């Protein structure tokens, strides 16, 4: 196996995680500059997408500043992880991350299909509270939690509410994209089926 293929597989094993170039380079036995060049090639070739963190200037000291790594093609990521049957995903340790990757890649494709750059982010503070996806729509920001679970849980709205409260952010809508089949509206926000993306 070439080092570049190993690098690709290591990237697939890190989908949905904060990018740590030093760790990638070390595990692949390449230099950090080489890892950065390879990442740049993968990004400009629309193989991987680096989701930037969201922060406002006045609060950035408490927030994560590293991007998160995703693949444009979730099928490619699954293949690099050695998954060749959809049933294997159900019990795979990266099931949630693969689901999150699929949802985020759909948002990215929607932006590109409309001829615009994706205006999307994630948010994570120093206590590891995280909102999976923030989508800017003009002056509005929509928050999305992404859960592969097929069952509804009101706790999924907790972190977007925390973001809205602690950072004084004006969030237009809060939604949970989940692994179920139907959309539901609550007093807090919406549960959106992944099938309706």
C-alpha positions as CSV (number, residue, x, y, z in Angstrom):
1,X,0.0,0.0,0.0
2,X,1.4,3.4,-1.0
3,X,1.7,6.1,1.7
4,X,-0.9,8.2,-0.1
5,X,-3.5,5.4,0.0
6,X,-2.7,4.9,3.6
7,X,-3.2,8.6,4.1
8,X,-6.6,8.5,2.4
9,X,-7.6,5.6,4.6
10,X,-6.5,7.4,7.7
11,X,-8.5,10.5,6.6
12,X,-11.6,8.2,6.2
13,X,-11.1,6.9,9.8
14,X,-11.2,10.5,11.0
15,X,-14.4,11.7,9.3
16,X,-16.3,14.1,11.6
17,X,-13.3,14.6,13.8
18,X,-11.2,17.7,14.4
19,X,-8.3,17.7,12.0
20,X,-5.0,16.9,13.5
21,X,-2.4,17.1,10.7
22,X,0.5,16.2,13.0
23,X,-1.2,12.9,14.1
24,X,-2.1,12.1,10.4
25,X,1.5,12.7,9.3
26,X,2.9,10.7,12.2
27,X,0.7,7.7,11.6
28,X,1.5,7.8,7.8
29,X,5.2,8.3,8.4
30,X,5.3,11.5,6.3
31,X,6.3,15.1,7.2
32,X,3.7,17.6,8.3
33,X,4.3,19.8,5.2
34,X,3.7,16.7,3.0
35,X,0.4,16.0,4.9
36,X,-0.7,19.6,4.4
37,X,0.1,19.4,0.6
38,X,-1.8,16.1,0.3
39,X,-4.8,17.6,2.2
40,X,-4.7,20.6,-0.1
41,X,-4.8,18.3,-3.1
42,X,-7.7,16.3,-1.7
43,X,-9.6,19.5,-0.9
44,X,-9.1,21.1,-4.2
45,X,-10.0,17.8,-6.0
46,X,-13.3,17.7,-4.1
47,X,-12.4,14.5,-2.3
48,X,-12.4,16.0,1.3
49,X,-14.1,19.0,2.8
50,X,-12.7,20.9,5.8
51,X,-15.7,22.3,7.8
52,X,-14.6,25.5,9.6
53,X,-15.4,26.3,13.2
54,X,-17.7,29.2,13.9
55,X,-16.6,31.8,16.3
56,X,-17.2,35.5,17.0
57,X,-14.2,37.7,17.7
58,X,-15.2,38.4,21.3
59,X,-15.5,34.7,22.3
60,X,-12.9,33.0,20.1
61,X,-10.5,32.2,23.0
62,X,-12.9,29.6,24.4
63,X,-13.7,27.9,21.1
64,X,-12.1,25.2,19.0
65,X,-10.4,26.7,15.9
66,X,-9.4,23.5,14.0
67,X,-11.6,22.4,11.1
68,X,-13.4,19.0,10.9
69,X,-12.7,16.5,8.2
70,X,-15.4,15.2,5.9
71,X,-15.6,13.5,2.5
72,X,-17.7,14.8,-0.4
73,X,-18.6,11.1,-1.2
74,X,-19.7,9.1,1.8
75,X,-19.5,6.0,-0.3
76,X,-15.8,6.5,-0.9
77,X,-15.2,7.0,2.8
78,X,-17.1,3.8,3.5
79,X,-15.1,1.9,0.9
80,X,-11.8,3.3,2.3
81,X,-12.9,1.9,5.7
82,X,-13.4,-1.5,4.2
83,X,-17.2,-1.5,4.2
84,X,-18.6,-3.2,1.1
85,X,-22.1,-4.0,2.3
86,X,-24.7,-1.5,3.7
87,X,-25.5,-3.9,6.6
88,X,-21.9,-3.5,7.9
89,X,-22.6,0.2,8.6
90,X,-25.3,-0.7,11.2
91,X,-22.7,-2.0,13.6
92,X,-19.6,0.0,12.6
93,X,-17.9,2.2,15.2
94,X,-18.1,5.1,12.7
95,X,-21.8,4.7,11.9
96,X,-22.7,8.1,13.5
97,X,-19.8,9.8,11.7
98,X,-20.7,8.3,8.3
99,X,-24.3,9.5,8.8
100,X,-23.1,13.0,9.8
101,X,-20.8,13.0,6.8
102,X,-23.6,12.1,4.4
103,X,-25.9,14.9,5.8
104,X,-23.1,17.5,5.7
105,X,-22.1,16.5,2.1
106,X,-25.7,17.0,1.0
107,X,-25.7,20.6,2.4
108,X,-22.4,21.2,0.6
109,X,-23.8,19.9,-2.7
110,X,-26.9,22.0,-2.3
111,X,-24.7,25.2,-2.1
112,X,-22.6,24.2,-5.0
113,X,-25.6,23.3,-7.1
114,X,-26.9,26.8,-6.6
115,X,-23.6,28.3,-7.7
116,X,-22.5,29.5,-4.2
117,X,-19.8,28.7,-1.8
118,X,-21.0,26.7,1.2
119,X,-21.5,29.1,4.1
120,X,-21.5,26.4,6.8
121,X,-19.7,25.8,10.1
122,X,-19.7,23.8,13.2
123,X,-19.4,25.1,16.8
124,X,-17.5,23.6,19.7
125,X,-16.4,25.1,23.0
126,X,-13.6,24.2,25.4
127,X,-16.0,21.9,27.3
128,X,-16.7,19.9,24.1
129,X,-20.2,21.2,23.8
130,X,-20.9,21.0,20.0
131,X,-23.4,21.9,17.4
132,X,-22.8,19.8,14.3
133,X,-23.8,22.3,11.6
134,X,-24.5,26.0,11.4
135,X,-25.8,27.2,8.1
136,X,-25.8,30.9,7.4
137,X,-28.7,32.1,5.3
138,X,-28.2,35.8,4.7
139,X,-28.4,37.4,8.2
140,X,-29.9,34.3,9.7
141,X,-28.1,31.3,11.2
142,X,-29.8,27.9,11.3
143,X,-28.5,25.2,13.7
144,X,-28.6,21.5,13.0
145,X,-27.8,18.6,15.2
146,X,-27.2,15.4,13.3
147,X,-28.1,12.0,14.9
148,X,-28.1,8.6,13.2
149,X,-30.7,7.4,15.8
150,X,-34.1,6.6,14.4
151,X,-35.8,7.6,17.7
152,X,-36.7,11.1,18.8
153,X,-35.1,12.6,21.9
154,X,-35.7,16.1,23.1
155,X,-32.2,16.1,24.6
156,X,-30.8,16.6,21.0
157,X,-31.9,20.2,21.2
158,X,-29.8,20.9,24.3
159,X,-26.5,22.1,22.7
160,X,-28.1,24.4,20.1
161,X,-30.1,26.0,22.9
162,X,-26.8,26.3,25.0
163,X,-25.1,28.0,22.0
164,X,-28.0,30.4,21.6
165,X,-28.0,31.3,25.3
166,X,-24.3,31.4,26.3
167,X,-23.0,33.1,23.1
168,X,-26.0,35.4,22.7
169,X,-26.4,34.1,19.1
170,X,-29.5,34.8,17.2
171,X,-30.4,31.4,15.7
172,X,-33.3,31.4,13.4
173,X,-34.2,27.7,13.5
174,X,-33.0,24.7,15.5
175,X,-33.4,21.3,13.8
176,X,-32.3,17.8,14.5
177,X,-31.6,15.7,11.4
178,X,-32.1,12.1,12.4
179,X,-32.2,8.6,11.1
180,X,-36.0,8.3,11.2
181,X,-38.6,8.4,8.4
182,X,-40.8,11.4,9.3
183,X,-40.6,15.1,10.2
184,X,-41.9,16.4,13.5
185,X,-42.3,19.8,14.9
186,X,-41.9,20.7,18.6
187,X,-42.0,23.8,20.6
188,X,-38.2,24.0,20.6
189,X,-37.4,23.0,17.0
190,X,-37.9,20.4,14.2
191,X,-37.0,16.8,13.8
192,X,-36.1,16.4,10.1
193,X,-35.8,13.0,8.5
194,X,-32.6,12.4,6.6
195,X,-34.9,11.1,3.8
196,X,-36.3,14.5,3.2
197,X,-33.0,16.3,2.7
